[in-house]
Amino acid sequence: MSGIMKVFFDRISDLIRIEKETGRKLRGKKIGVITNSHDNVIEDSFYIPFQKSADYLGMEYLGHAHFNANILNQQTKIELTFI
């Protein structure tokens, strides 16, 4: 996990422990993850913190989409419900 991503999850944990009222405002919201790298896939374990955080905060986890940065002009269909 990158440093920036670690800070993101640190701030999310603040919503769970410190800023509970703000965290409660996320209940019922939807969340999805879009990633890119120089590989075709990312291990599913990468997405576990997103899924667990969404579950804890009462958010709907829509899933994830991954794009390979090595493929120029990559066209991938993303369902409108994910967007």
Biotite code that builds the C-alpha atoms (Angstrom):
import biotite.structure as struc

atoms = struc.array([
    struc.Atom([0.000, 0.000, 0.000], chain_id="A", res_id=1, res_name="MET", atom_name="CA", element="C"),
    struc.Atom([1.370, 3.416, -0.905], chain_id="A", res_id=2, res_name="SER", atom_name="CA", element="C"),
    struc.Atom([1.920, 6.134, 1.683], chain_id="A", res_id=3, res_name="GLY", atom_name="CA", element="C"),
    struc.Atom([-0.948, 8.179, 0.279], chain_id="A", res_id=4, res_name="ILE", atom_name="CA", element="C"),
    struc.Atom([-3.279, 5.181, 0.525], chain_id="A", res_id=5, res_name="MET", atom_name="CA", element="C"),
    struc.Atom([-2.165, 4.570, 4.126], chain_id="A", res_id=6, res_name="LYS", atom_name="CA", element="C"),
    struc.Atom([-3.061, 8.173, 5.006], chain_id="A", res_id=7, res_name="VAL", atom_name="CA", element="C"),
    struc.Atom([-6.470, 7.676, 3.350], chain_id="A", res_id=8, res_name="PHE", atom_name="CA", element="C"),
    struc.Atom([-7.232, 4.684, 5.573], chain_id="A", res_id=9, res_name="PHE", atom_name="CA", element="C"),
    struc.Atom([-5.913, 6.531, 8.629], chain_id="A", res_id=10, res_name="ASP", atom_name="CA", element="C"),
    struc.Atom([-8.443, 9.299, 7.937], chain_id="A", res_id=11, res_name="ARG", atom_name="CA", element="C"),
    struc.Atom([-11.213, 6.719, 7.401], chain_id="A", res_id=12, res_name="ILE", atom_name="CA", element="C"),
    struc.Atom([-10.350, 5.188, 10.781], chain_id="A", res_id=13, res_name="SER", atom_name="CA", element="C"),
    struc.Atom([-10.742, 8.674, 12.301], chain_id="A", res_id=14, res_name="ASP", atom_name="CA", element="C"),
    struc.Atom([-14.363, 8.547, 11.117], chain_id="A", res_id=15, res_name="LEU", atom_name="CA", element="C"),
    struc.Atom([-14.805, 5.289, 12.977], chain_id="A", res_id=16, res_name="ILE", atom_name="CA", element="C"),
    struc.Atom([-13.168, 6.300, 16.272], chain_id="A", res_id=17, res_name="ARG", atom_name="CA", element="C"),
    struc.Atom([-12.931, 10.095, 16.563], chain_id="A", res_id=18, res_name="ILE", atom_name="CA", element="C"),
    struc.Atom([-15.358, 11.790, 14.148], chain_id="A", res_id=19, res_name="GLU", atom_name="CA", element="C"),
    struc.Atom([-18.221, 9.333, 14.560], chain_id="A", res_id=20, res_name="LYS", atom_name="CA", element="C"),
    struc.Atom([-20.942, 11.805, 13.561], chain_id="A", res_id=21, res_name="GLU", atom_name="CA", element="C"),
    struc.Atom([-19.167, 12.476, 10.243], chain_id="A", res_id=22, res_name="THR", atom_name="CA", element="C"),
    struc.Atom([-18.665, 8.746, 9.730], chain_id="A", res_id=23, res_name="GLY", atom_name="CA", element="C"),
    struc.Atom([-22.389, 8.120, 10.246], chain_id="A", res_id=24, res_name="ARG", atom_name="CA", element="C"),
    struc.Atom([-23.127, 10.476, 7.347], chain_id="A", res_id=25, res_name="LYS", atom_name="CA", element="C"),
    struc.Atom([-21.503, 7.928, 5.019], chain_id="A", res_id=26, res_name="LEU", atom_name="CA", element="C"),
    struc.Atom([-24.112, 5.280, 5.885], chain_id="A", res_id=27, res_name="ARG", atom_name="CA", element="C"),
    struc.Atom([-26.041, 4.290, 2.777], chain_id="A", res_id=28, res_name="GLY", atom_name="CA", element="C"),
    struc.Atom([-23.530, 5.891, 0.382], chain_id="A", res_id=29, res_name="LYS", atom_name="CA", element="C"),
    struc.Atom([-21.945, 3.863, -2.416], chain_id="A", res_id=30, res_name="LYS", atom_name="CA", element="C"),
    struc.Atom([-18.224, 3.251, -2.902], chain_id="A", res_id=31, res_name="ILE", atom_name="CA", element="C"),
    struc.Atom([-16.250, 1.693, -5.739], chain_id="A", res_id=32, res_name="GLY", atom_name="CA", element="C"),
    struc.Atom([-12.533, 1.328, -6.395], chain_id="A", res_id=33, res_name="VAL", atom_name="CA", element="C"),
    struc.Atom([-10.706, 2.021, -9.652], chain_id="A", res_id=34, res_name="ILE", atom_name="CA", element="C"),
    struc.Atom([-7.041, 0.999, -9.868], chain_id="A", res_id=35, res_name="THR", atom_name="CA", element="C"),
    struc.Atom([-4.309, 0.961, -12.451], chain_id="A", res_id=36, res_name="ASN", atom_name="CA", element="C"),
    struc.Atom([-0.845, -0.573, -12.569], chain_id="A", res_id=37, res_name="SER", atom_name="CA", element="C"),
    struc.Atom([1.494, -2.207, -15.039], chain_id="A", res_id=38, res_name="HIS", atom_name="CA", element="C"),
    struc.Atom([-0.190, -5.584, -14.551], chain_id="A", res_id=39, res_name="ASP", atom_name="CA", element="C"),
    struc.Atom([-3.405, -7.029, -15.899], chain_id="A", res_id=40, res_name="ASN", atom_name="CA", element="C"),
    struc.Atom([-4.825, -7.825, -12.467], chain_id="A", res_id=41, res_name="VAL", atom_name="CA", element="C"),
    struc.Atom([-4.377, -6.967, -8.802], chain_id="A", res_id=42, res_name="ILE", atom_name="CA", element="C"),
    struc.Atom([-4.800, -9.585, -6.098], chain_id="A", res_id=43, res_name="GLU", atom_name="CA", element="C"),
    struc.Atom([-8.237, -9.491, -4.505], chain_id="A", res_id=44, res_name="ASP", atom_name="CA", element="C"),
    struc.Atom([-6.608, -8.999, -1.094], chain_id="A", res_id=45, res_name="SER", atom_name="CA", element="C"),
    struc.Atom([-5.763, -5.410, -2.134], chain_id="A", res_id=46, res_name="PHE", atom_name="CA", element="C"),
    struc.Atom([-9.459, -4.535, -2.012], chain_id="A", res_id=47, res_name="TYR", atom_name="CA", element="C"),
    struc.Atom([-10.176, -6.010, 1.437], chain_id="A", res_id=48, res_name="ILE", atom_name="CA", element="C"),
    struc.Atom([-9.546, -2.736, 3.365], chain_id="A", res_id=49, res_name="PRO", atom_name="CA", element="C"),
    struc.Atom([-12.024, -0.949, 1.078], chain_id="A", res_id=50, res_name="PHE", atom_name="CA", element="C"),
    struc.Atom([-14.630, -3.674, 1.503], chain_id="A", res_id=51, res_name="GLN", atom_name="CA", element="C"),
    struc.Atom([-14.217, -3.895, 5.284], chain_id="A", res_id=52, res_name="LYS", atom_name="CA", element="C"),
    struc.Atom([-14.313, -0.111, 5.721], chain_id="A", res_id=53, res_name="SER", atom_name="CA", element="C"),
    struc.Atom([-17.463, 0.098, 3.595], chain_id="A", res_id=54, res_name="ALA", atom_name="CA", element="C"),
    struc.Atom([-19.101, -2.687, 5.600], chain_id="A", res_id=55, res_name="ASP", atom_name="CA", element="C"),
    struc.Atom([-18.242, -1.072, 8.918], chain_id="A", res_id=56, res_name="TYR", atom_name="CA", element="C"),
    struc.Atom([-19.472, 2.355, 7.835], chain_id="A", res_id=57, res_name="LEU", atom_name="CA", element="C"),
    struc.Atom([-22.707, 0.957, 6.382], chain_id="A", res_id=58, res_name="GLY", atom_name="CA", element="C"),
    struc.Atom([-21.754, 1.804, 2.812], chain_id="A", res_id=59, res_name="MET", atom_name="CA", element="C"),
    struc.Atom([-22.572, -0.232, -0.287], chain_id="A", res_id=60, res_name="GLU", atom_name="CA", element="C"),
    struc.Atom([-19.401, -1.610, -1.891], chain_id="A", res_id=61, res_name="TYR", atom_name="CA", element="C"),
    struc.Atom([-20.028, -1.635, -5.644], chain_id="A", res_id=62, res_name="LEU", atom_name="CA", element="C"),
    struc.Atom([-16.888, -3.515, -6.587], chain_id="A", res_id=63, res_name="GLY", atom_name="CA", element="C"),
    struc.Atom([-13.720, -2.606, -8.400], chain_id="A", res_id=64, res_name="HIS", atom_name="CA", element="C"),
    struc.Atom([-12.255, -2.150, -11.857], chain_id="A", res_id=65, res_name="ALA", atom_name="CA", element="C"),
    struc.Atom([-8.576, -2.425, -12.773], chain_id="A", res_id=66, res_name="HIS", atom_name="CA", element="C"),
    struc.Atom([-6.770, -1.011, -15.799], chain_id="A", res_id=67, res_name="PHE", atom_name="CA", element="C"),
    struc.Atom([-3.332, -1.921, -17.152], chain_id="A", res_id=68, res_name="ASN", atom_name="CA", element="C"),
    struc.Atom([-1.289, 1.258, -17.668], chain_id="A", res_id=69, res_name="ALA", atom_name="CA", element="C"),
    struc.Atom([0.754, -0.473, -20.381], chain_id="A", res_id=70, res_name="ASN", atom_name="CA", element="C"),
    struc.Atom([-2.231, -0.770, -22.703], chain_id="A", res_id=71, res_name="ILE", atom_name="CA", element="C"),
    struc.Atom([-2.658, 2.512, -24.535], chain_id="A", res_id=72, res_name="LEU", atom_name="CA", element="C"),
    struc.Atom([-6.189, 3.645, -25.355], chain_id="A", res_id=73, res_name="ASN", atom_name="CA", element="C"),
    struc.Atom([-7.606, 0.773, -23.338], chain_id="A", res_id=74, res_name="GLN", atom_name="CA", element="C"),
    struc.Atom([-11.350, 0.701, -23.626], chain_id="A", res_id=75, res_name="GLN", atom_name="CA", element="C"),
    struc.Atom([-13.188, -1.044, -20.844], chain_id="A", res_id=76, res_name="THR", atom_name="CA", element="C"),
    struc.Atom([-16.923, -1.061, -20.296], chain_id="A", res_id=77, res_name="LYS", atom_name="CA", element="C"),
    struc.Atom([-17.929, 0.010, -16.812], chain_id="A", res_id=78, res_name="ILE", atom_name="CA", element="C"),
    struc.Atom([-21.584, -0.445, -15.980], chain_id="A", res_id=79, res_name="GLU", atom_name="CA", element="C"),
    struc.Atom([-23.418, 2.785, -15.181], chain_id="A", res_id=80, res_name="LEU", atom_name="CA", element="C"),
    struc.Atom([-24.365, 1.471, -11.752], chain_id="A", res_id=81, res_name="THR", atom_name="CA", element="C"),
    struc.Atom([-20.657, 1.332, -10.846], chain_id="A", res_id=82, res_name="PHE", atom_name="CA", element="C"),
    struc.Atom([-20.062, 4.911, -11.942], chain_id="A", res_id=83, res_name="ILE", atom_name="CA", element="C"),
])
